[in-house]
Amino acid sequence: MHRNTVTNIETGRYRGDPATVAAIRAALEAAGVEFLPADNGGPGVRLKT
């Protein structure tokens, strides 16, 4: 995907379609990022240990 798509999602200009958001999440998780639910000290992210 184009870097402008990511920038627009990050800045709130564009919400992103579900497939795009899922692709970004999958890429981050593959790189070692763990998404935290709101009930687990989050919401947030951290690097997997």
C-alpha positions in Angstrom: 0.0 0.0 0.0 1.1 3.5 -0.5 2.7 5.4 2.3 0.1 8.2 1.9 -2.6 5.7 2.9 -0.8 4.9 6.1 -0.2 8.6 6.8 -3.9 9.4 6.2 -5.0 6.7 8.6 -2.5 7.8 11.2 -3.6 11.5 11.0 -7.3 10.7 11.0 -8.0 11.9 7.5 -9.1 8.5 6.4 -10.5 5.7 8.6 -9.3 3.0 6.2 -11.3 0.1 4.9 -11.3 -3.1 7.0 -8.9 -4.9 4.6 -6.4 -2.1 4.7 -6.5 -1.9 8.5 -6.2 -5.7 8.8 -3.2 -5.6 6.5 -1.5 -3.0 8.6 -2.2 -4.9 11.8 -0.9 -8.1 10.4 2.3 -6.4 9.3 2.8 -4.9 12.7 2.1 -8.2 14.5 4.6 -10.0 12.1 7.2 -7.4 13.2 6.6 -8.2 16.9 4.0 -5.7 18.0 1.3 -7.0 20.4 -2.0 -5.2 20.6 -3.5 -4.8 24.1 -7.2 -4.8 24.7 -8.8 -2.1 26.8 -9.2 -4.5 29.8 -5.5 -5.5 29.9 -3.8 -2.3 30.9 -4.6 -0.8 27.5 -5.7 -0.1 24.9 -2.3 0.0 23.6 0.6 -1.7 22.0 3.9 -3.2 23.1 6.7 -5.3 21.7 6.3 -9.0 22.3 8.8 -10.4 24.7 
